[in-house]
């Protein structure tokens, strides 16, 4: 028997697939978080912890949006605009920093093992990723507002099936990033590869910053 808290299998699979596809379409891009996870995977530092943090933060923020935060934020256009502009500034800063690494830091080849590489602590790696993930204001628009509002339209327990689907997409994507990074270690043994990656990352971040800022400053119809 179907109840709001125990949805039928067909409805549950539809909600799960909706969460999976919407989340995957949003996170499959070169963003600040993705670039950092890929870099850590290439260096082989705290990769599992990074993947776990990304998946948990996505699920938590989407769940908060489904639970009502999306509706609250949606009632404040000024707050939404502030978050958007804050995200543009964050992307601008990250892009400029990536360009600095590409053109002025000299570039460093990947070094694995031994005592010639200074390993950062797990707390340092995960803490930096947490800042990149949670300090970026635009992430709240993607997860809490956009995905939260979509998930909130599901009925009863289907809301949380939607969140589970989104978390599954997040897990798949970041595991794929981690695997790709490990396979690219030989490529990034050359300093020029890091320069190219940082240069491309910076260009994409600056372009996204301009696009986000233009959308935030566009007058409402």
N, C-alpha and C positions, 0 to 999 in steps of 0.2 A: 504493500500500500504506500502511495506517495504522500509525504508530508512536507511542509516547508523546510524542515530541518534534515529530511532524508529524501533528497530528490531522486527521481527516476533515473535509470542509467542513461537513457537517451538525452535527457535534459542536462545531466551532469557532464556527459562527454562534450556536448555542445558548448557549455560554459567553460570547461577546461580548455577546449580548443580555441575559444575566443581569447581567453587570457594568454594562452601560449603565443598565438599569432600576433596579437597587439603588442605584447611585450617584446617579442623577437624583432618586430619591425622597428621598434624604437631604439633598441640597444645595439643593433647591428650597424655600427658606424664607428668612425675614428673619433672618439671622444676622449676627454681628459682621463677618465677612469679606465677606459679600454687601453689607451696608450700606456698607462702606468702598469696595468696588469701584464700586458705583452712584454714590457721592458723587464719586469721582475721574472717572468717566465724564461726569457732569454738568459738572464743572469742566474737563474736557478735559486732565487732567494724567496723563501716563505711563500711559495706558489699556492699551496693548499690553503693556507690562512687567507691569502688574498682572495681566492675564489670564494671561500666560505663567507668572508665579509661582504663581498659584492652581492651574493645571492641572498643572504640574510637581510641586508639593508634594503634591497629591492622588495623583498616580500613584506618587510615591516612597513615601509613607506606606502606601498600599494594597499596593504591591509588598513593602515590608518586612513587612507583616502576613502576606501570602501566604507569604513566605519563612520564616516561623517566629516572628516577634515576637508574633503573635496568640496562639499556643499558650503562649508564655512568660508573657505578661500574664494569660492565662486561668488559669494555675496559681497566681496570687497575688490572691485576692479583696481583700486589704487594699490592694494597689496600685491595683486597679480602683476601689475606693471612694474612695481618695485622689484619683485622677484625676477622678472624678465630682464630688467636692466642690470640687476646684480649678476645674473648669469652671464650677460654680455661682457661685463667687466672681468669676471672670473676667467672666461674664455680668452679674452684679450691678454690678461696677465700670463696665463698658461702658454699661449701661443708665443708671446715674446720671450718667455723663459726657454721654450723649446728652440727658438731661433738662436738664442744666446748659446745654448749647448752646441748647436749645429755650426755656428760661424765663428765663435770666439772662445769656446772652452778648450779647443784643441782636439776633442774627440778621443775616445779611449776604446781600445779593443776589448773584447770580452775575455776575461781570464777566469778559468775554472780551476777550483781546488788550490791547494798549496797555501803558503803563508803570504803570497804576494798580493792577495786581494783582501781588502779590509771589509769584512762582513759586518753589515749593520745588524743590530739586534732585531729580533722578531717584532718587538714593540715599536721600534723605529719605522720598520717597513709598513706594518699594519696601521700604525698611527698616521703616517703620511697618506696612505690610501683612504683612511677614514676622513681625513680633512678634505682630500680631493672629492670624495663622494658626498659628504654632508655639508661642506661649506659652500659648494656651488649652488646658488639659489635656484638656478634653472632646473635642477634635478627634481625639485618639489613640484614644479609644474608638470613635468613628464610623468612622474609616478603618482603623487598624491592627487593632483587635480585631474589630469587627463585620464590616466588608467583608473584612478579611484572613482571618477564619475562614471566611467563605462561599467566598472564592476558593480557599482551601487545600483545600477539598473536591473541587475539580476535579482531573481526572487529568492527570498529566504536563504537557505543554506547554499544556494548556487553562487552567492557572492564569494564564499570562501573557496568553492571549487574553482572560480575564476582566478582567485589569488594563487591557488595551487598551480594552475596552468601557467600563470605568469612566472612564478618561481621556478618551474620546470624549464621554461625558456631561458631564464637567466642562468640557471645551472648549466644547461647545454652550451650556451654561448661562451661562458667564461672557462669551461673545461676545454672547449675547442681553442680558445685563445692560448690557454696554458700549453696544450699539446703543440700548437703552431710555434709558440715561442721556443719550446724545447728543441724542435726540429730545425729551428733557424740559428742555433748556437754557432754552427760552423760559419755561417754567413757573417754573423756579427763578431767574429774573431778579427775582422778588419775594421779599423777606425772609420773608414769612409762609409761603411754601412750604417754606423750610428749617426753620422752626419746627415746622410740621406733620410733616415727615419725621422730624425728630429726636424729636419727642414720641411719634410712633408707634413709632419704633425703640426708644426707651427703654422704652416700655410692654411691647413684645414681649420685649425682653431681660430685664426684671425678672420677667415671667411665666415665661419659660424658666428663669431662675435658680431661682425657687421650685420649679418642677416637677422640675428636675434634682436639687436639694438634697433634696426630699422622697423621690425615688427612692433616693438614696444612703443616706439615714438610715433607710429602711424596714428593719425587721429581717428577716433571711433566714428563709424558711419552713423 
